[in-house]
Amino acid sequence: MSHLLKTFRKQLLRSIIFAILITLISSLIFPAATWAASSTLGVDNGHLSSCPPSDNCVVSQNADSKHTINPITYHLDRNAAREILLKVISVVPRTEIVEQTPNYIHALSKSRIFQFVDDVEFYLPPNESVIHLRSASRVGESDLGVNRRRMEQIRLALLDLNI
């Protein structure tokens, strides 16, 4: 009986240590959300929201050097550029358009393995031939450049389609 009790204690101790290690590792890899879905999305006074201090966001308006990305310029009619943009977004893997108005598009893009959600936004000002963009992760401190690469791939696709 004491041998069985010792074996049980040893297994329990291993399980507790394993749970503590997993908790510590996951808190380093997946820190608390830098901002949640309830944060300010959309256009306010002609501007997309600025980025949080974390390294997981890019925006083309009022950004510091770490978060800045160029807007996308176009030479077509604004509605034609918007329709082409919607088509390009529709083929971006694991991305779904959740809101659209004549001036604004909001999509959600999920990572392949862990299904992390990024908010992807586009703003087409009425009197400019540009598309302002913003892409930000909802959780973590770094996205390893995923948001910037996604937006640059969309830019390249739009250039290939000669907007």
VENURNOR-V932465 format. One record per backbone hydrogen bond with DSSP energy under -1.0 kcal/mol. CO is the residue of the C=O (numbers start at 1). NH is the residue of the N-H. E is the energy in kcal/mol with one decimal. If there is no record, write none. Layout:
# VENURNOR-V932465
[[CO	NH	E] [CO	NH	E]]
This chain:
# VENURNOR-V932465
[[1	5	-2.1] [2	6	-2.5] [3	7	-2.2] [4	8	-2.3] [5	9	-2.5] [6	10	-2.4] [7	11	-2.3] [8	12	-2.6] [9	13	-2.9] [10	14	-2.2] [11	15	-2.4] [12	16	-2.4] [13	17	-2.5] [14	18	-2.6] [15	19	-2.4] [16	20	-2.4] [17	21	-2.6] [18	22	-2.6] [19	23	-2.2] [20	24	-2.5] [21	25	-2.9] [22	26	-2.7] [23	27	-1.8] [24	28	-1.2] [25	29	-2.3] [26	30	-3.0] [36	39	-2.4] [47	44	-3.0] [56	137	-2.5] [58	135	-2.3] [59	69	-1.2] [64	68	-1.4] [67	59	-2.5] [72	131	-2.9] [77	81	-2.6] [78	82	-2.4] [79	83	-2.2] [80	84	-2.3] [81	85	-2.4] [82	86	-2.5] [83	87	-1.9] [84	88	-2.4] [85	89	-2.8] [86	90	-1.9] [88	91	-1.3] [89	92	-1.4] [92	95	-1.3] [94	110	-2.5] [96	108	-2.8] [99	106	-3.0] [103	124	-3.2] [104	101	-3.1] [105	122	-2.3] [106	98	-2.6] [106	99	-1.8] [107	120	-3.0] [108	96	-2.7] [109	118	-2.5] [116	111	-2.1] [117	138	-2.0] [118	109	-2.4] [119	136	-2.3] [120	107	-3.2] [121	134	-2.2] [122	105	-2.3] [123	132	-3.1] [125	128	-1.1] [129	74	-2.1] [131	72	-2.6] [132	123	-2.8] [133	60	-2.1] [134	121	-3.7] [135	58	-2.2] [136	119	-2.8] [138	35	-1.2] [141	55	-2.0] [143	146	-1.4] [145	149	-2.4] [146	150	-2.6] [147	151	-2.0] [148	152	-2.3] [149	153	-2.4] [150	154	-2.1] [151	155	-2.3] [152	156	-2.5] [153	157	-2.3] [154	158	-2.4] [155	159	-2.4] [156	160	-2.6] [157	161	-1.5] [158	163	-1.7] [159	162	-1.7] [163	75	-3.4] [163	76	-1.1]]
